[in-house]
Amino acid sequence: MAEPDSPVTPPVGGGPHSGGTTERPCLFFDSPEQWRAWLAENHSTAPDLWMGLRKKHIDPRGLTWAEAVPQALCYGWIDSVVQSLGPDSVRQRWTPRRASSVWSKVNVALVEDLIAAGQMQPAGLAAYEARSADRQGIYAYEQADTGQLPQEYAVRLAAHPEAARFWQAATKSYRTGCVWWVISAKQAATRERRFEQLLECCAAYELIPAQRYGTPPAWLRRLQAERT
């Protein structure tokens, strides 16, 4: 077995460089310890890494995505795009987190556990402490249970009775789509502009432009008829 600081690039999924380029091949790791050792040495200097991940039917499988995430959090890194390498493996890009990075609720909870376990490193702690409250727990799937806006927006919408009435009467799927449209914008100014547009549309009993396609839904026609 390779030493902890020696990730390998096996032919699983294709040729020796099938996971990247000749200059920057995709790396497969045997264990979380091996991945952590790579991060310890390279987290502050490498711009990214393409990691090879074997599928469940491959034995030995080596490092899995679920095992890789906590180690990446310790050093302030994050996973992103995934690309297939064929029937046996995929490659995934990992990079240092940006200040504007979105933090999922799952990753926030993971970091809290890692802090308690004494595993977080300075780079990981710095990335965690630099997170923005309005970029935390905002993924659409994290809002889908309620279809409700984040508190700061919900309070502002509630101050406009007609807009609030429309919003509460709208379907859950529509609200969820609107929430994602507002909070997925990277820039605060863009999120503010989208919320203002959402507020105007609610007050006018209209769909946001991004949702205007095909025949207007029955719930919208009913609300508009009740208003007239």
Residue, then its C-alpha position, 0 to 999 in steps of 0.5 A: m500500500a502506498e505511503p500516506d503522502s503518496p497518492v496514486t494514479p492507477p489505470v482504473g477508469g482508463g489510461p494512467h492520465s485518464g483523470g486529468t492531463t499529462e501535466r496534472p493527472c487525477l490522483f486516487f487516494d487509498s485512505p482519508e489519512q493519505w488525502r489529509a497528508w496531501l492537503a497538509e502539504n499542498h493546501s496553501t499552494a495548489p490551486d486545485l486538485w482533480m481527485g479520482l473516486r472509484k465506484k462501489h463495485i470496485d474493490p478495493r475502493g479506496l477513499t470515498w467522497a464521504e470520507a474526503v469531505p471532512q478532511a477538505l473542510c479541515y484545510g479550507w477546501i471544497d468539492s465541485v464539478v464531477q466528471s465521469l471516467g467511465p464505468d469504474s470511476v469519476r474525477q472530482r475537482w477540489t479547490p480552496r474555498r472562496a470568501s463568497s462560498v456557500w456553506s451547507k448546513v451539513n458542512v457547518a455541522l461537520v465543522e462544528d464536530l471537527i472543531a470539537a474533535g480538535q481536527m480543524q487546521p488554521a486554514g480551515l478555521a479561517a475559511y469557516e470564520a470568514r463565512s457570511a451568514d447570508r451564504q449559509g444554509i441557502y441551497a434550494y434543497e435546504q429551503a424546500d421543506t418550508g418554501q420560506l424566505p430567509q428571516e431577513y427577507a420574510v420580515r420585509l415581505a410581511a410588512h406588505p400585507e398584499a404581497a404577503r397574502f399572495w406569497q402565502a397563497a402561492t404553491k410550495s413549489y413556486r415559493t421554493g423556486c423563488v427562494w432559490w432565485v433570490i438567494s442563489a445570486k453570488q452578489a449581495a446587490t443582486r440578491e437585494r435586486r431580486f428580492e425587490q423584484l419578488l416583492e413587487c411581483c407579489a404585491a401585483y399578484e404576478l409571477i416573477p419573470a423567471q417563472r412566466y412560461g406556458t399557461p399561467p397556473a390555476w392557483l395564480r388565476r384563482l388569486q387574481a380573480e379573487r382580487t378583482 
